[in-house]
Amino acid sequence: MTFYLAVDTATEACSVAVWIDGRARERFEPMQREHTARLMPMIQELLADCGKSIGQIDGLVCGIGPSSFAGLRIGVGVVKGLALARDLPVVGVSSLAMLAQRAMPADAQVAAVIDARMSEVYFGAYRRGDAGLATIMLADRVCAAPAVPVLPAGRWAGVGTGWGRYEPELRKAVAVEPARIDAGALPHAEDALTLGVPEFAAGRAVSADVLAPAYLRDRVALTLAEQAAARGA
C-alpha cells in the first residue's frame, strides 16, 4: 500500500490531500493569513478521516510556488520537518502546474497566471501530456502582465488570480483569445498529488534537504518611490 501526503499553502487557500493506493482525498479551505494555525490541524483531521497516522506516510508532496513568500515558507517548512524526522522522500510541484492540472480534463492548453502583486504576475503555459498530466510549454516566470509571452496558436484556457486582476493586459500580451477564463482558480493539493506521485514511481523524489520554494524573485515589497509612482498611475 502506497500512502502519500501533499500540502499546499502558496496562495489564498490551504489544502492537504492524501493518496492511498491510487485514490486521493483532500481538504481545501480558502483563507488569507490563517495557514500557520490551520495547516497541522487539517493534516491531522484528514489523516483521522482516513484511519491513518503520520508514521504511515511513504512520501510527501509540496506546492513550491511561485507565490507569496510567507505562504510558501509555511508549507515547505512543515513538509521538510515531517520528511526529515522520518527520512521520507519529497517531491516539489509548481503552483502554476497545479492550476493547469485542475483544468486539464477540459482544456488541452492552459495559461496559468497568479497575481504576484507589485504590478507583476507569475506565469506558466502548460499542455496536456502523457496520462493527462500538465506538461510545461513555456517556463514559469515572473513579469509585468503586459510582458507575458505570446502563446502558440490553438485553444487555450486561462486560469488563476492573475487573470482576475490583469485580464485586459494578459489578453493583449498572449495574442490569443482564451476559450475559457477561471479567474478564481487556486492551487489544490490533490493536483499536486496527481503530478507528484508519478515522480516517486520514476525515482525522481529527493531528500527534504534540497526542497526549496520557487520564489522567482528576490524582493517582497515595492520601494517608497515605486509605491508613489503606482499611486500616481
N, C-alpha and C positions, 0 to 999 in steps of 0.2 A: 504494500500500500504506500503510495506517494502522497505526501502531505506538505503543501507549500502555503506560506502566508505572504500576502502582499499588503503594502502600506503606501498611501499617498496623502501628503499634506501640502502640496505645492501651491494650491490656489485657494479660492473661496469655498472650499469644501474639505472635509476629512473623510477618507474612506479606507476600509480594510476589507480584505477578501481572503478566502481560503480555497485551496484546490485539493480535493480529495478524490484520488483515482479518476481524474477526468471530469469532475463536476465542480463548479465554482459556486460559492455563496458569498454575498457581500453585504456590508453595512456602509451606507453613504449618508453623510449629513452636511448640508450647506452650512457654512459658518464663516465668520470673518477673522476672529482672533482667539477662538477657543480651542485651537488644535492641541495645545500643550495639555490642557485639562481633559480633553475628551479622547485622545488617541489610545492610551493604555486601557481605559475602561471599555472602549469599543472593541479592542482586541480581545479582552477578557470575556466580554459579552458574546462575541461571535464564537470564540472557542467553546464556551459553555454550551451554546446552542448546538454545536456540532459534537459535543461529548468528547472534546479533545483538550489537550494541555500544551503549553509552550514546549515542554520537554519532548513532544512527539513530532515537532516540526523537522522536515528534512532539508528545507532551504527557504530563503527569503527573497522576495522581490520588492524593489523600492522605486517609486517615482522620483526621478532625479532632476526634474525641471527640463527646460528652463522655466523659472518663475520667481516668486518672491524669495529673497534671501532668508527671511525669518522662517517662513513656512517650510522651505526645503530643509533647513537645519533640523527642524523638529523630527520629521520623518526619517531622514538619513541617520540622525543620531540614535533614534530608537532601534532602527534596523541594525546599525553597527553594534549597538550594545547587546542586542539579543543574539546576533550571529557570533560575536567574539566570545561571549560567555559560553557558547555551546559548540564552537568551532564549526559553524554552519556555512555553506556556500551562499553567495548572494548574486543577484542579477539586478542591474540598474536599467530602468526603462525611461525613455524620453517622455515627458508630459505631452509633447506635441504628437508623438506616435500614439499615445494612449487616446488622445482626442480623435485622431484619424481612425484608429481601430474600431472605436464605437460606431463610426459612420460607415465602415466597410461593408456591412451586409447590404446596404442600399447603394453605396457610391464607390466606384472603382478608383476615383482620383479625388483626393481631399487636400484642400489648403487649410492647414490648422494654424490659427493665429491667436495668441494670448496677449492681452493688454499688458505691456511692460512698464506702464507709467512713463513719466518724463518724456512724453510725446513719442514713444517708441513701442514697437511690438516684437514679440517672439514669433518667428515664422518658420514653418516647415511644410514641404509638399510631399505627399505620400500617394502611392498607388497600391491597389490590391495585388499582393504577390501570392506565393505558394501557400496553399492551405488557407487562403483568405486573410493572410496576415498583412498588416500595414508595412510597406517597404519604402524606404526613403527614395525620393526622386530629387529633391532639392534640399540640401543640408540645413538643419536647424541654424537659425541666426537671429541676432537682434539688430534692428534697424528702424529708422523712421518709417511710418506707414507708406509714404509715397515712394520709398526706396526698395520695397519688396520686389523680387524678380518677376519678370514676365513668365507666365505659366505656359507649358506646352499646350497645343490645341487639344480639344477633347471636352468631355463632360466633366465638370468639376462641382464639388460641394465645398462650401466654406463653413468652418466650424470654429468656435472659440470666442472668448470675450473681446478679442481684438476687432472682430467683425462688428460687434455691437458699438464700439466707440469710433472706429475709423472706416466704416463701410464705404463711403464715397471715395476716399483716398485709395483704399485697397482695390476696389473695382477698377479704378483707372490704372493703377500700377500693374495689376496682374494681366490686364488686357484680354481677359475672357469674361464671359457672363456666367457666374455661378448658377447652376440649375437649382441649387438649394442653399440657404444660409441658416445655420443654427447658432445665433449669437450668444445663447445662454449655455452652451455646452461646456462642461467642466470635466477634467480627467477623473476616471474611475479606477480603483484598484483592481477590479475584476478584469479590466482590459490590460492592466499591467501583467496579470497572470497569463492571459491569453498570449501575450508577446513573450513573457519571460520563461514560461515552462519549457518551450522548445529549446531555449538556451541551456537549460540544465541537461536535457536529453542529448544535446550536441556537445556537451563537455565544455561549454563556454562560461560557466559560472566562475566567479572569482572569490578571493578572500575578502572579508569585510574590511581589511586594512586598506584596500585600494578603492573602496566605494567612495565616490565623491559627488557632490551636487554639480550640475551643469549650469552654472550661473550665466555664462556667455558674456557677461560684462562685469567690470570690477568696481562699479560705484553704485550707490543705492539712492542718491538724492541729487536734485539739482542744486547748483551753486546759487547764491543770492542773486547774482546778476542774471542767471538763466531763469530763475523764478520771476524776476521783474520783467524780463523780456516776454515770458509766456503770458503774464498778466496783461502786458501791453498789447499782445497779439489778440 
